[in-house]
Amino acid sequence: MKRLMTLALALALALCAATAGAVTLKLSEVHAEGYPTTLADQEFARLVEERTDGRIRIDVYSGGALYGEETGAIEALQLGDLAFSRVSASPVSSYVPAMNAIQMPYLYKNADHMWAVLDGEIGQKMLSEVQASGSGLVGLCWYDAGARSYYTNKPVTCVEDMKGLKIRMQNNRMMVAMTNVLGGVGVTGIGPNEVYSAITQGTIDGAENNWPTYQNMGDYEAAPYYVLDKHTMVPEILLASEAVLADLDEADVEIIKACARETQEFEKQKWAEKEASSEQIVRAAGCTITELTPEAFAEFQDAMTRPVTGVEGIDDGKSLYEMYGGAYQDVIDAIVAVGEDF
Protein backbone atom coordinates (compact mmCIF):
# COMPACT_ATOMS: atom_id res chain seq x y z
CA MET A 1 0.00 0.00 0.00
CA LYS A 2 2.80 2.37 0.95
CA ARG A 3 4.53 1.66 -2.34
CA LEU A 4 1.35 2.39 -4.32
CA MET A 5 0.90 5.67 -2.46
CA THR A 6 4.50 6.61 -3.22
CA LEU A 7 4.00 5.80 -6.92
CA ALA A 8 0.76 7.81 -7.06
CA LEU A 9 2.49 10.77 -5.41
CA ALA A 10 5.35 10.58 -7.90
CA LEU A 11 2.92 10.56 -10.82
CA ALA A 12 1.00 13.49 -9.36
CA LEU A 13 4.19 15.49 -8.90
CA ALA A 14 5.25 14.71 -12.46
CA LEU A 15 1.88 15.83 -13.75
CA CYS A 16 2.05 19.07 -11.76
CA ALA A 17 5.53 19.75 -13.08
CA ALA A 18 4.37 19.22 -16.65
CA THR A 19 1.31 21.42 -16.12
CA ALA A 20 3.39 24.15 -14.50
CA GLY A 21 5.51 24.40 -17.64
CA ALA A 22 2.52 24.46 -19.97
CA VAL A 23 1.59 27.54 -21.99
CA THR A 24 -1.97 28.53 -22.88
CA LEU A 25 -2.39 30.69 -25.96
CA LYS A 26 -5.47 32.35 -27.47
CA LEU A 27 -6.87 32.13 -31.01
CA SER A 28 -9.47 34.64 -32.22
CA GLU A 29 -12.16 33.66 -34.75
CA VAL A 30 -15.05 35.87 -35.87
CA HIS A 31 -17.09 33.01 -37.30
CA ALA A 32 -19.50 31.01 -35.16
CA GLU A 33 -19.20 27.53 -33.71
CA GLY A 34 -19.54 24.84 -36.37
CA TYR A 35 -18.31 27.08 -39.22
CA PRO A 36 -15.57 25.42 -41.34
CA THR A 37 -12.80 27.79 -40.24
CA THR A 38 -13.82 27.46 -36.59
CA LEU A 39 -13.69 23.69 -36.86
CA ALA A 40 -10.22 23.99 -38.40
CA ASP A 41 -9.10 26.31 -35.59
CA GLN A 42 -10.20 23.71 -33.06
CA GLU A 43 -8.45 20.92 -34.95
CA PHE A 44 -5.30 23.05 -34.99
CA ALA A 45 -5.55 23.48 -31.22
CA ARG A 46 -6.08 19.74 -30.72
CA LEU A 47 -3.09 18.81 -32.86
CA VAL A 48 -0.76 21.30 -31.18
CA GLU A 49 -1.66 20.12 -27.68
CA GLU A 50 -1.25 16.50 -28.74
CA ARG A 51 2.04 16.95 -30.60
CA THR A 52 3.61 19.07 -27.84
CA ASP A 53 2.55 16.58 -25.15
CA GLY A 54 0.44 19.25 -23.51
CA ARG A 55 3.20 21.86 -23.32
CA ILE A 56 1.12 24.22 -25.47
CA ARG A 57 -2.62 24.59 -25.24
CA ILE A 58 -4.62 26.83 -27.57
CA ASP A 59 -8.00 28.18 -26.51
CA VAL A 60 -10.22 29.04 -29.50
CA TYR A 61 -12.57 32.01 -29.04
CA SER A 62 -15.20 31.88 -31.80
CA GLY A 63 -18.01 34.23 -32.76
CA GLY A 64 -15.88 37.34 -32.29
CA ALA A 65 -15.75 36.78 -28.53
CA LEU A 66 -12.28 38.33 -28.33
CA TYR A 67 -12.27 40.66 -31.34
CA GLY A 68 -15.40 41.40 -33.33
CA GLU A 69 -13.42 42.68 -36.32
CA GLU A 70 -10.49 40.91 -37.99
CA THR A 71 -8.52 44.16 -38.09
CA GLY A 72 -8.66 44.32 -34.29
CA ALA A 73 -7.29 40.79 -34.03
CA ILE A 74 -4.46 41.66 -36.41
CA GLU A 75 -3.47 44.64 -34.27
CA ALA A 76 -3.47 42.41 -31.17
CA LEU A 77 -1.23 39.90 -32.96
CA GLN A 78 1.22 42.68 -33.81
CA LEU A 79 1.34 43.77 -30.18
CA GLY A 80 1.79 40.23 -28.92
CA ASP A 81 -1.50 40.40 -27.01
CA LEU A 82 -2.91 37.52 -29.09
CA ALA A 83 -1.20 34.38 -30.37
CA PHE A 84 -3.30 33.33 -33.38
CA SER A 85 -6.19 34.48 -35.54
CA ARG A 86 -7.96 33.32 -38.68
CA VAL A 87 -8.56 36.27 -41.02
CA SER A 88 -9.38 37.00 -44.64
CA ALA A 89 -6.47 37.63 -46.99
CA SER A 90 -7.92 41.08 -47.77
CA PRO A 91 -6.64 42.99 -44.69
CA VAL A 92 -3.29 41.16 -44.84
CA SER A 93 -2.64 42.67 -48.27
CA SER A 94 -1.93 45.93 -46.43
CA TYR A 95 1.40 44.34 -45.42
CA VAL A 96 1.99 42.21 -48.53
CA PRO A 97 0.69 44.34 -51.43
CA ALA A 98 1.24 41.57 -53.98
CA MET A 99 -1.52 39.66 -52.16
CA ASN A 100 -3.96 42.04 -53.86
CA ALA A 101 -3.26 40.10 -57.05
CA ILE A 102 -4.91 36.91 -55.81
CA GLN A 103 -8.12 38.86 -55.15
CA MET A 104 -8.67 40.22 -58.66
CA PRO A 105 -12.16 39.58 -60.12
CA TYR A 106 -12.72 36.64 -62.47
CA LEU A 107 -9.08 35.62 -62.16
CA TYR A 108 -9.47 31.88 -61.57
CA LYS A 109 -11.02 29.27 -63.83
CA ASN A 110 -12.16 27.23 -60.83
CA ALA A 111 -11.25 26.29 -57.25
CA ASP A 112 -8.58 23.82 -58.42
CA HIS A 113 -6.86 26.66 -60.23
CA MET A 114 -6.87 28.80 -57.07
CA TRP A 115 -5.47 26.01 -54.90
CA ALA A 116 -2.74 25.25 -57.43
CA VAL A 117 -1.70 28.90 -57.03
CA LEU A 118 -1.91 28.93 -53.21
CA ASP A 119 -0.12 25.60 -52.75
CA GLY A 120 2.45 26.45 -55.38
CA GLU A 121 5.35 28.88 -55.52
CA ILE A 122 3.14 32.00 -55.73
CA GLY A 123 1.02 31.28 -52.67
CA GLN A 124 3.82 29.91 -50.51
CA LYS A 125 6.00 32.92 -51.28
CA MET A 126 3.17 35.23 -50.20
CA LEU A 127 2.84 33.36 -46.90
CA SER A 128 6.56 33.76 -46.22
CA GLU A 129 6.38 37.46 -47.16
CA VAL A 130 3.87 38.06 -44.36
CA GLN A 131 6.66 37.65 -41.79
CA ALA A 132 9.30 39.21 -44.03
CA SER A 133 7.16 42.36 -44.27
CA GLY A 134 8.10 43.38 -40.74
CA SER A 135 4.41 43.46 -39.79
CA GLY A 136 4.92 41.28 -36.71
CA LEU A 137 2.68 38.65 -38.30
CA VAL A 138 3.46 35.11 -39.41
CA GLY A 139 1.44 33.39 -42.15
CA LEU A 140 0.86 29.75 -41.21
CA CYS A 141 -1.46 28.39 -43.90
CA TRP A 142 -4.36 29.11 -46.24
CA TYR A 143 -8.01 28.22 -45.61
CA ASP A 144 -10.85 27.99 -48.13
CA ALA A 145 -13.62 30.61 -48.23
CA GLY A 146 -15.23 29.51 -51.47
CA ALA A 147 -16.31 31.80 -54.28
CA ARG A 148 -18.46 34.91 -54.02
CA SER A 149 -21.34 35.34 -56.48
CA TYR A 150 -24.20 37.81 -56.95
CA TYR A 151 -27.70 37.19 -55.60
CA THR A 152 -30.57 39.47 -56.53
CA ASN A 153 -34.34 39.94 -56.51
CA LYS A 154 -34.37 39.84 -60.32
CA PRO A 155 -32.89 37.27 -62.75
CA VAL A 156 -29.31 37.87 -63.90
CA THR A 157 -27.93 35.73 -66.72
CA CYS A 158 -25.61 38.19 -68.46
CA VAL A 159 -23.85 41.52 -67.90
CA GLU A 160 -26.77 43.47 -69.39
CA ASP A 161 -29.02 42.18 -66.60
CA MET A 162 -26.79 43.89 -64.00
CA LYS A 163 -27.63 47.37 -65.32
CA GLY A 164 -28.98 49.64 -62.58
CA LEU A 165 -29.10 46.99 -59.87
CA LYS A 166 -28.10 48.33 -56.44
CA ILE A 167 -25.81 45.71 -54.91
CA ARG A 168 -24.51 45.65 -51.34
CA MET A 169 -20.73 45.28 -51.44
CA GLN A 170 -17.90 44.92 -48.95
CA ASN A 171 -16.24 48.21 -48.02
CA ASN A 172 -13.55 47.65 -50.65
CA ARG A 173 -12.95 50.14 -53.48
CA MET A 174 -12.05 47.50 -56.06
CA MET A 175 -15.10 45.37 -55.29
CA VAL A 176 -17.43 48.35 -55.54
CA ALA A 177 -15.78 49.36 -58.84
CA MET A 178 -16.26 45.80 -60.14
CA THR A 179 -20.03 46.07 -59.73
CA ASN A 180 -20.04 49.57 -61.23
CA VAL A 181 -18.14 48.32 -64.29
CA LEU A 182 -20.82 45.66 -64.82
CA GLY A 183 -23.47 48.38 -64.92
CA GLY A 184 -24.71 47.96 -61.38
CA VAL A 185 -24.39 50.34 -58.43
CA GLY A 186 -22.08 49.19 -55.65
CA VAL A 187 -23.50 50.12 -52.24
CA THR A 188 -21.50 50.11 -48.99
CA GLY A 189 -22.38 50.86 -45.38
CA ILE A 190 -24.77 47.92 -44.98
CA GLY A 191 -23.66 45.30 -42.49
CA PRO A 192 -24.00 41.54 -43.16
CA ASN A 193 -26.89 41.30 -40.70
CA GLU A 194 -28.73 44.13 -42.45
CA VAL A 195 -28.71 42.74 -46.00
CA TYR A 196 -31.98 40.80 -45.72
CA SER A 197 -33.99 43.78 -44.50
CA ALA A 198 -32.30 46.14 -46.96
CA ILE A 199 -33.43 43.91 -49.84
CA THR A 200 -36.98 43.44 -48.57
CA GLN A 201 -37.30 47.19 -47.99
CA GLY A 202 -36.08 47.99 -51.50
CA THR A 203 -32.94 49.82 -50.36
CA ILE A 204 -30.87 47.44 -52.48
CA ASP A 205 -31.62 44.83 -55.13
CA GLY A 206 -29.17 42.25 -53.89
CA ALA A 207 -25.73 41.47 -52.57
CA GLU A 208 -22.91 39.00 -53.17
CA ASN A 209 -21.35 36.24 -51.12
CA ASN A 210 -20.63 32.51 -50.96
CA TRP A 211 -23.13 29.65 -50.61
CA PRO A 212 -22.88 29.30 -46.80
CA THR A 213 -23.44 33.01 -46.13
CA TYR A 214 -26.25 33.25 -48.70
CA GLN A 215 -28.00 30.41 -46.87
CA ASN A 216 -27.02 31.05 -43.24
CA MET A 217 -28.13 34.69 -43.26
CA GLY A 218 -31.46 33.83 -44.89
CA ASP A 219 -30.71 36.19 -47.78
CA TYR A 220 -31.87 33.55 -50.27
CA GLU A 221 -35.43 34.21 -49.11
CA ALA A 222 -35.22 37.91 -50.01
CA ALA A 223 -33.09 37.53 -53.15
CA PRO A 224 -33.95 34.17 -54.75
CA TYR A 225 -31.84 34.59 -57.89
CA TYR A 226 -28.23 33.42 -57.51
CA VAL A 227 -25.94 33.74 -60.52
CA LEU A 228 -22.77 31.69 -60.10
CA ASP A 229 -20.39 34.18 -61.68
CA LYS A 230 -17.84 33.37 -58.94
CA HIS A 231 -16.29 36.81 -59.32
CA THR A 232 -13.79 36.48 -56.49
CA MET A 233 -12.15 33.66 -54.56
CA VAL A 234 -10.44 35.33 -51.62
CA PRO A 235 -8.85 32.77 -49.28
CA GLU A 236 -8.47 32.96 -45.52
CA ILE A 237 -5.15 32.91 -43.64
CA LEU A 238 -4.27 31.48 -40.25
CA LEU A 239 -1.93 34.04 -38.69
CA ALA A 240 0.40 33.89 -35.71
CA SER A 241 2.02 36.63 -33.66
CA GLU A 242 5.75 36.82 -34.35
CA ALA A 243 6.32 38.14 -30.81
CA VAL A 244 4.47 35.22 -29.21
CA LEU A 245 6.27 32.61 -31.30
CA ALA A 246 9.61 34.18 -30.39
CA ASP A 247 8.97 33.31 -26.74
CA LEU A 248 8.40 29.64 -27.49
CA ASP A 249 10.89 26.82 -27.90
CA GLU A 250 12.06 26.64 -31.52
CA ALA A 251 11.07 22.98 -31.79
CA ASP A 252 7.56 23.79 -30.61
CA VAL A 253 7.28 26.58 -33.17
CA GLU A 254 8.05 24.07 -35.91
CA ILE A 255 5.38 21.76 -34.51
CA ILE A 256 2.87 24.63 -34.55
CA LYS A 257 3.67 25.41 -38.18
CA ALA A 258 3.38 21.76 -39.19
CA CYS A 259 0.03 21.39 -37.41
CA ALA A 260 -1.31 24.49 -39.16
CA ARG A 261 -0.34 23.14 -42.57
CA GLU A 262 -2.07 19.87 -41.73
CA THR A 263 -5.34 21.63 -40.90
CA GLN A 264 -5.47 23.24 -44.34
CA GLU A 265 -6.79 20.04 -45.94
CA PHE A 266 -9.09 19.51 -42.95
CA GLU A 267 -10.65 22.96 -43.42
CA LYS A 268 -11.02 22.49 -47.18
CA GLN A 269 -13.00 19.31 -46.57
CA LYS A 270 -15.22 20.96 -43.97
CA TRP A 271 -15.79 23.87 -46.35
CA ALA A 272 -16.82 21.51 -49.15
CA GLU A 273 -19.29 19.79 -46.82
CA LYS A 274 -20.81 23.08 -45.64
CA GLU A 275 -20.99 24.47 -49.16
CA ALA A 276 -22.82 21.37 -50.40
CA SER A 277 -25.24 21.50 -47.47
CA SER A 278 -26.03 25.19 -48.02
CA GLU A 279 -26.51 24.68 -51.76
CA GLN A 280 -28.92 21.82 -51.11
CA ILE A 281 -31.01 23.97 -48.74
CA VAL A 282 -31.16 26.88 -51.18
CA ARG A 283 -32.08 24.71 -54.15
CA ALA A 284 -34.75 22.91 -52.12
CA ALA A 285 -36.27 26.31 -51.30
CA GLY A 286 -36.95 26.83 -55.01
CA CYS A 287 -34.40 29.56 -55.68
CA THR A 288 -33.27 30.12 -59.28
CA ILE A 289 -29.61 29.18 -59.65
CA THR A 290 -27.92 30.33 -62.87
CA GLU A 291 -24.78 28.64 -64.12
CA LEU A 292 -23.08 30.96 -66.61
CA THR A 293 -22.24 29.63 -70.02
CA PRO A 294 -18.56 29.99 -71.06
CA GLU A 295 -19.63 32.85 -73.32
CA ALA A 296 -21.49 34.66 -70.55
CA PHE A 297 -18.60 34.19 -68.10
CA ALA A 298 -16.20 35.61 -70.70
CA GLU A 299 -18.46 38.68 -70.96
CA PHE A 300 -18.16 39.32 -67.20
CA GLN A 301 -14.42 38.64 -67.34
CA ASP A 302 -13.80 40.91 -70.34
CA ALA A 303 -15.54 43.82 -68.60
CA MET A 304 -12.67 43.88 -66.09
CA THR A 305 -9.98 44.47 -68.73
CA ARG A 306 -11.87 46.91 -70.96
CA PRO A 307 -11.05 50.65 -70.61
CA VAL A 308 -14.04 52.63 -69.28
CA THR A 309 -15.17 56.21 -68.89
CA GLY A 310 -17.49 57.69 -66.29
CA VAL A 311 -17.37 54.71 -63.93
CA GLU A 312 -17.01 55.60 -60.26
CA GLY A 313 -13.87 54.15 -58.74
CA ILE A 314 -11.93 53.93 -62.01
CA ASP A 315 -9.99 56.68 -63.77
CA ASP A 316 -11.27 57.49 -67.25
CA GLY A 317 -9.50 55.51 -69.94
CA LYS A 318 -8.38 52.76 -67.57
CA SER A 319 -9.71 49.28 -66.98
CA LEU A 320 -10.38 47.83 -63.54
CA TYR A 321 -7.34 45.57 -63.89
CA GLU A 322 -5.12 48.51 -64.81
CA MET A 323 -6.50 50.58 -61.94
CA TYR A 324 -6.20 47.98 -59.19
CA GLY A 325 -3.86 45.31 -60.54
CA GLY A 326 -1.36 47.23 -62.63
CA ALA A 327 1.30 47.17 -59.91
CA TYR A 328 1.05 43.36 -59.66
CA GLN A 329 0.75 42.48 -63.33
CA ASP A 330 3.67 40.05 -63.15
CA VAL A 331 1.92 38.10 -60.37
CA ILE A 332 -1.41 38.18 -62.23
CA ASP A 333 0.31 36.86 -65.39
CA ALA A 334 1.88 34.06 -63.36
CA ILE A 335 -1.51 33.13 -61.89
CA VAL A 336 -3.10 33.09 -65.35
CA ALA A 337 -0.25 30.86 -66.57
CA VAL A 338 -0.96 28.34 -63.82
CA GLY A 339 -4.55 28.21 -65.06
CA GLU A 340 -3.45 26.92 -68.47
CA ASP A 341 -3.44 23.43 -66.95
CA PHE A 342 -7.12 23.66 -65.91
BELPE-V983015 format. One record per pair of residues at least 6 apart in sequence whose C-alpha atoms are under 6 Angstrom apart, sorted by the first residue. I is the first residue (numbers start at 1). GAP is how many residues later the second one is. If there is no record, write none. Layout:
BEGIN
i={I I}
gap={GAP GAP}
END
This chain:
BEGIN
i={22 22 23 24 24 24 25 25 26 26 26 26 27 27 27 28 28 29 29 29 29 30 30 30 31 31 32 32 36 36 36 40 40 44 45 48 49 49 67 70 76 77 78 80 80 80 83 83 83 84 84 85 85 86 86 87 87 88 88 89 89 89 93 93 98 101 103 105 105 106 106 113 117 127 130 130 131 131 136 137 137 137 138 138 138 139 140 140 140 141 141 141 142 142 143 143 143 143 144 144 145 147 147 147 147 148 148 148 148 149 149 149 149 149 149 150 150 150 150 151 151 151 151 151 151 152 152 152 152 153 153 155 158 159 162 162 163 163 164 165 165 165 166 166 166 167 167 167 167 167 167 167 168 168 168 169 169 169 171 176 177 179 180 196 198 199 200 211 211 212 212 214 215 224 225 226 227 227 228 304 305 305 306 307 307 307 308 308 308 308 309 309}
gap={33 34 33 32 33 34 33 58 32 33 56 57 33 57 58 33 57 32 33 35 57 32 33 34 31 32 30 31 231 234 235 223 227 216 13 208 7 8 6 17 6 164 58 161 163 164 157 158 161 155 156 153 154 151 152 149 150 148 149 146 147 148 6 7 230 231 131 126 127 125 195 226 6 12 8 9 6 7 106 103 104 105 101 102 104 100 98 99 117 96 97 120 94 95 92 93 94 121 91 124 90 63 83 85 86 61 62 82 84 59 60 79 80 81 82 57 58 76 77 55 56 57 72 74 75 53 54 71 73 52 70 70 138 23 21 22 20 21 20 19 20 40 19 38 39 18 19 20 37 38 39 40 19 20 39 17 18 19 17 10 136 7 6 23 6 6 22 64 67 63 66 6 63 63 63 63 62 63 63 16 14 16 13 10 11 12 8 9 10 11 7 8}
END
